[in-house]
Amino acid sequence: MSDIVIVGAGVIGVSTAYALLQRGVTDITILERNTVASGGTAKSSAIVRCHYGVTSVAALALASLDFLENAKEILGADIGFEQVGYVVGVGPENVEPFTASVKHQQALGVPTEFIDRDAVQELWPVANLDDFAAYCWEPRGGYGDGYATAQAFAAYLRDHGVTVRQGAEVAEILTEGTKATGVKLADGETVPAGTVILAGGPWVPALTTPLGIDVPIDPILIEQVLINPGMDLGAPPVFSDMVSMQYVHMRKGELLFGNSDASRLIKSVSNLDDYPGHASHEALELVAEKAVHRFPGIENPEVATTYTGVFDRTPDENYIISGTDYDGLFLETGMSGHGFKTSPAIGRLAAELILDGDTTIPNVTASDFRLSRFAEGDLLTSPFPYKGASGIR
């Protein structure tokens, strides 16, 4: 019997095991249906930023920065963090909420500042900035590598006695009365546990539904397009373009484009094990349209490759980090596409909730992420929403 069984070896599951290990919990087993980081973590654009309107989310991102900056020394392996900085640009319609949000982030201690057009043009010389009205800059932002990060965590955990089992698909949560007692694997093996943590992203509802626990997650297809610019662009910052509703950053000499539009290319996935592996023609056309407008300084761009993934979106596009009606059953899911950058602090938050019942992370209210908020109709949303953007702002 393990003290704790974690279901899912993505970046959330392994960071939680790490946080528990730092608290002295050593009897931990991680069960992964496929291989470490084989789900949403490997497909993450892995942007690092603190630009959030929700206080607790911005605070989790801020609390994760020190770890991400020092992960190579802490874990003993490179996580691919490129601290190129992070820029947000908004149009006239969003200047008011943008200004309020940035000032709120600054009050929390987030290292962000307003900058002018000339400064952004220097950072992104090939960009057309004519339709922006305001900008901010996070010098400690950038992007990482979700797969490398999870693998680094997993290697550290193995070296410190944590069991990481791959190819161990969990089929059922075992209970006695209202107490979780372990899990049953697809091959029939039972794994007893004092506490079961579900960190399996969009696969979680299939495990909770038989227990009468409704976890409101919609599996959403993400379509990423990488463009070869045909020229050396250096190492510009991640660009969150809140006019064209896209995010862009360099990755190994190619431009990665992702969608931030709340109204376009939102597709649910019906089969988590069978969905298109490459972006649709619609996604390619949308990226081409936006890229030509935003980066006219790139003369001969061409599509290098595309890929897809699935993220676990909740109704308010914020996390579920919560106990349940079953003693010993804890949820870490619903990352809604923004789990990587906050994963170190999410792991700490989960560990503190499980061991202490509350958190000591500054400016984080643990109850914000409770599962019951959906049934209560008390959704976690930003007081500074951006028109047209997805709700994670």
C-alpha positions in Angstrom: 0.0 0.0 0.0 1.3 3.5 -0.9 0.6 6.5 1.2 -0.3 8.4 -1.9 -1.1 7.3 -5.5 -1.1 9.9 -8.2 -2.9 9.1 -11.4 -1.2 10.9 -14.3 2.5 11.6 -15.0 2.0 14.9 -16.8 3.7 18.0 -15.4 0.9 18.5 -12.7 1.2 15.0 -11.4 5.0 14.9 -11.2 5.2 18.4 -9.7 2.7 17.4 -7.0 4.8 14.3 -6.2 7.9 16.6 -5.9 6.1 19.0 -3.5 4.9 16.1 -1.4 8.5 14.7 -1.3 9.8 18.1 -0.1 7.3 17.8 2.8 8.7 14.4 3.8 6.2 12.1 2.1 8.2 9.4 0.5 5.8 6.5 -0.1 4.4 7.8 -3.4 3.4 5.9 -6.6 2.6 7.6 -9.9 0.6 5.6 -12.3 0.7 6.7 -16.0 -1.6 5.1 -18.6 1.0 5.7 -21.3 4.4 7.3 -20.8 5.6 10.3 -18.8 4.3 13.6 -20.3 2.5 11.7 -23.2 -0.7 13.6 -22.7 -1.4 17.4 -22.8 2.0 18.2 -21.3 4.0 17.1 -24.4 1.8 19.3 -26.6 1.9 22.4 -24.4 3.2 25.6 -25.9 4.7 26.0 -22.4 4.5 29.8 -22.2 5.6 31.3 -18.9 3.8 34.5 -17.8 1.9 36.0 -14.9 -0.5 38.0 -16.9 -3.8 36.9 -15.3 -6.7 38.9 -14.0 -7.7 36.2 -11.4 -5.7 37.0 -8.3 -5.0 33.4 -7.3 -3.9 32.3 -10.8 -1.5 35.3 -11.1 -0.1 34.5 -7.7 0.4 30.8 -8.6 2.3 31.9 -11.7 4.4 34.3 -9.7 5.1 31.6 -7.1 6.3 29.3 -9.9 8.8 31.7 -11.4 11.7 31.0 -9.0 11.4 27.3 -9.5 11.3 27.5 -13.3 14.3 29.8 -13.4 16.3 27.5 -11.2 14.9 24.1 -12.3 18.2 22.9 -13.8 20.0 23.3 -10.5 17.0 21.9 -8.5 16.2 18.9 -10.7 19.6 18.4 -12.2 18.3 18.6 -15.8 17.5 21.3 -18.4 13.8 22.0 -18.7 14.2 24.1 -21.9 13.2 27.4 -20.2 14.0 30.3 -22.5 13.6 33.5 -20.6 13.1 35.7 -23.6 10.4 37.8 -21.9 6.7 38.2 -22.6 4.8 41.0 -24.3 1.0 41.7 -24.4 -0.5 44.1 -26.9 -4.2 45.1 -26.9 -6.4 47.2 -29.1 -8.5 50.3 -28.1 -11.4 48.2 -27.0 -9.4 46.5 -24.3 -7.2 49.3 -22.9 -9.4 49.8 -19.9 -9.5 46.2 -18.6 -5.8 45.7 -19.7 -4.7 48.7 -17.6 -6.6 47.6 -14.6 -5.3 44.1 -14.9 -1.7 45.1 -15.2 -2.0 47.5 -12.2 -3.6 44.6 -10.2 -0.7 42.3 -11.1 1.8 44.9 -10.1 0.1 45.2 -6.7 0.6 41.4 -6.3 4.3 41.8 -7.0 4.3 40.5 -10.6 7.3 41.9 -12.5 5.3 43.6 -15.3 5.4 47.1 -16.7 3.8 49.2 -19.4 6.0 49.9 -22.4 5.5 52.0 -25.5 5.2 51.1 -29.2 8.9 51.9 -29.9 10.1 49.4 -27.3 7.9 46.7 -28.8 9.0 47.5 -32.3 12.6 47.1 -31.1 11.7 43.7 -29.7 9.7 42.6 -32.8 11.1 44.6 -35.8 9.1 42.5 -38.3 5.8 43.2 -36.6 3.0 45.5 -37.8 1.9 47.3 -34.6 -0.5 49.8 -36.2 -3.7 48.4 -34.6 -2.4 48.2 -31.0 -3.2 50.8 -28.3 -1.2 49.6 -25.3 1.4 47.1 -24.2 3.0 45.5 -21.2 6.3 43.6 -20.7 7.3 40.8 -18.4 11.1 40.4 -18.5 11.0 37.2 -16.5 8.5 35.5 -18.9 9.3 33.3 -21.8 8.6 29.6 -22.7 9.7 26.2 -21.6 9.4 22.6 -22.8 6.6 20.7 -21.1 8.0 17.3 -22.1 11.5 18.0 -20.8 10.1 19.5 -17.6 8.0 16.5 -16.8 10.9 14.1 -17.6 13.2 16.1 -15.4 10.8 15.9 -12.5 10.2 12.2 -13.1 14.0 11.4 -13.1 14.4 13.4 -9.9 11.5 11.5 -8.3 12.9 8.1 -9.2 16.3 9.0 -7.8 14.6 9.9 -4.5 12.5 6.8 -4.2 9.2 7.6 -5.8 7.7 4.9 -7.9 6.8 6.0 -11.5 4.9 3.3 -13.4 4.3 3.7 -17.1 1.8 1.7 -19.0 -0.3 1.5 -15.9 -3.8 2.6 -17.0 -6.2 3.2 -14.1 -9.7 1.9 -14.8 -11.5 2.4 -11.5 -11.2 4.2 -8.1 -11.7 1.8 -5.3 -13.8 2.8 -2.3 -15.2 1.6 1.0 -18.2 3.6 1.9 -17.2 7.3 1.3 -13.4 6.6 1.6 -11.1 6.1 -1.4 -8.9 3.1 -0.8 -6.9 2.8 -4.0 -7.3 2.1 -7.7 -7.8 -0.8 -10.0 -5.7 -1.0 -13.2 -7.1 -2.0 -16.6 -5.3 -5.4 -16.3 -7.1 -6.1 -13.0 -4.3 -5.3 -10.6 -5.3 -3.3 -7.5 -3.1 -0.7 -6.0 -4.1 0.3 -2.4 -3.5 3.8 -1.2 -4.3 6.1 1.6 -4.8 9.0 -0.7 -5.6 9.0 -4.5 -4.8 12.1 -6.5 -6.3 12.4 -10.0 -4.0 14.4 -12.2 -5.0 12.9 -15.5 -6.4 15.9 -17.3 -9.4 15.1 -19.6 -9.3 11.4 -18.5 -10.4 12.3 -15.0 -14.2 12.4 -15.5 -14.3 8.8 -16.7 -12.9 7.8 -13.3 -15.1 10.1 -11.1 -18.5 9.6 -12.9 -19.0 6.1 -11.5 -18.7 7.6 -8.0 -21.4 10.2 -8.7 -18.8 13.0 -8.9 -19.4 15.4 -11.8 -16.2 16.9 -13.0 -17.2 19.4 -15.7 -14.4 19.1 -18.2 -14.7 19.6 -22.0 -11.8 18.1 -23.9 -10.8 20.8 -26.4 -8.6 20.3 -29.5 -5.6 22.6 -29.8 -4.1 23.2 -33.2 -0.6 24.6 -33.3 1.1 25.8 -36.5 4.9 26.3 -36.8 6.1 28.6 -39.6 9.6 28.8 -40.9 10.3 32.6 -41.3 13.1 32.1 -43.8 15.2 34.6 -41.9 17.0 34.9 -38.6 14.6 36.6 -36.1 16.9 36.2 -33.2 15.2 35.5 -29.8 12.2 37.9 -29.6 9.8 37.7 -26.6 6.6 35.7 -26.5 4.0 37.9 -28.1 0.4 37.7 -26.8 -1.5 39.5 -29.6 -4.9 40.4 -28.2 -5.9 42.2 -31.4 -5.5 39.3 -33.8 -6.2 36.9 -30.8 -3.1 34.8 -31.1 0.1 34.0 -29.3 3.4 33.7 -31.0 6.9 32.7 -30.0 10.1 31.4 -31.5 11.0 27.8 -31.0 14.2 26.5 -32.5 14.1 29.1 -35.2 10.5 28.6 -36.1 7.4 30.7 -35.2 4.8 28.8 -33.1 1.3 30.2 -33.6 -1.6 29.4 -31.2 -5.2 30.6 -31.0 -6.5 33.0 -28.3 -9.9 33.7 -30.0 -12.9 32.7 -27.9 -15.1 32.4 -30.9 -13.0 30.5 -33.5 -11.6 27.0 -33.7 -13.1 25.8 -30.5 -13.6 22.0 -31.1 -14.5 19.4 -28.6 -12.9 15.9 -28.8 -15.2 12.9 -28.5 -12.4 10.3 -28.4 -9.3 11.1 -26.4 -7.4 8.3 -28.0 -8.3 9.2 -31.6 -8.3 12.7 -32.9 -6.5 14.5 -35.8 -2.8 14.6 -35.5 -2.3 17.7 -37.6 -4.0 21.1 -37.8 -7.0 21.5 -40.1 -7.1 23.6 -43.3 -9.3 26.0 -41.4 -6.6 26.5 -38.7 -3.9 26.9 -41.3 -5.9 29.5 -43.2 -6.6 31.4 -40.0 -2.9 31.4 -39.0 -1.9 32.5 -42.5 -4.3 35.4 -42.4 -3.2 36.6 -39.0 0.5 36.0 -39.7 0.5 38.0 -42.9 -1.2 40.9 -41.2 0.9 40.9 -38.1 4.4 40.1 -39.5 4.7 41.8 -42.9 8.4 42.0 -42.4 8.7 38.2 -42.9 8.9 38.0 -46.7 8.9 34.3 -47.5 7.2 32.4 -44.6 6.3 28.8 -45.1 4.5 26.2 -42.9 7.1 23.9 -41.3 4.8 21.6 -39.4 1.6 21.4 -37.4 0.5 19.4 -34.4 -2.5 19.0 -32.2 -3.3 18.1 -28.6 -6.2 18.1 -26.1 -6.6 20.3 -23.0 -9.1 19.9 -20.2 -11.3 23.0 -20.2 -13.6 23.8 -17.3 -16.7 26.1 -17.6 -14.8 29.1 -16.2 -11.4 28.0 -17.8 -9.8 27.7 -14.4 -8.3 24.9 -12.4 -9.9 22.3 -10.2 -7.6 21.7 -7.2 -10.0 20.2 -4.7 -11.0 17.5 -2.3 -14.2 15.6 -3.0 -17.0 14.0 -1.0 -14.9 10.9 -0.8 -12.2 11.1 1.9 -8.8 10.5 0.4 -9.8 11.4 -3.2 -8.3 14.6 -4.5 -8.6 16.3 -7.9 -6.0 18.2 -9.9 -7.5 18.7 -13.3 -9.2 21.3 -15.6 -6.0 23.1 -16.3 -7.7 24.7 -19.3 -4.5 25.1 -21.3 -2.6 27.1 -18.7 -1.1 24.5 -16.3 2.5 24.4 -17.3 3.5 27.9 -16.1 1.9 27.4 -12.7 2.7 23.7 -12.2 5.4 24.1 -9.5 3.0 26.2 -7.4 0.0 23.9 -8.2 2.0 21.0 -6.8 2.8 22.9 -3.7 -0.8 24.0 -3.3 -2.1 20.4 -3.6 0.5 19.1 -1.1 -0.4 21.8 1.4 -4.2 21.2 1.0 -3.7 17.4 1.4 -1.3 17.7 4.4 -2.5 20.9 6.1 -5.9 21.7 4.8 -4.9 25.2 3.5 -2.1 26.9 1.7 0.6 29.4 2.6 1.3 30.6 -1.0 0.9 34.4 -0.9 -2.3 35.8 -2.4 -3.7 32.3 -3.2 -7.2 31.5 -1.9 -7.4 27.7 -2.0 -11.2 27.7 -2.1 -11.1 29.5 -5.5 -10.3 26.1 -7.1 -12.9 24.0 -5.3 -14.9 21.6 -7.4 -18.2 22.7 -5.8 -18.1 26.2 -7.3 -19.6 24.9 -10.5 -22.7 23.4 -8.8 -22.9 26.6 -6.7 -22.8 28.8 -9.8 -19.9 30.7 -8.3 -17.5 30.6 -11.3 -13.9 31.9 -11.0 -13.6 34.7 -13.5 -11.4 37.7 -14.1 -12.7 41.1 -12.9 -10.9 42.5 -16.0 -12.2 40.5 -18.9 -10.8 41.2 -22.4 -13.4 41.5 -25.2 -13.0 38.6 -27.7 -10.4 36.7 -25.7 -10.7 33.3 -24.1 -11.8 33.3 -20.5 -8.3 32.6 -19.0 -7.6 36.3 -19.1 
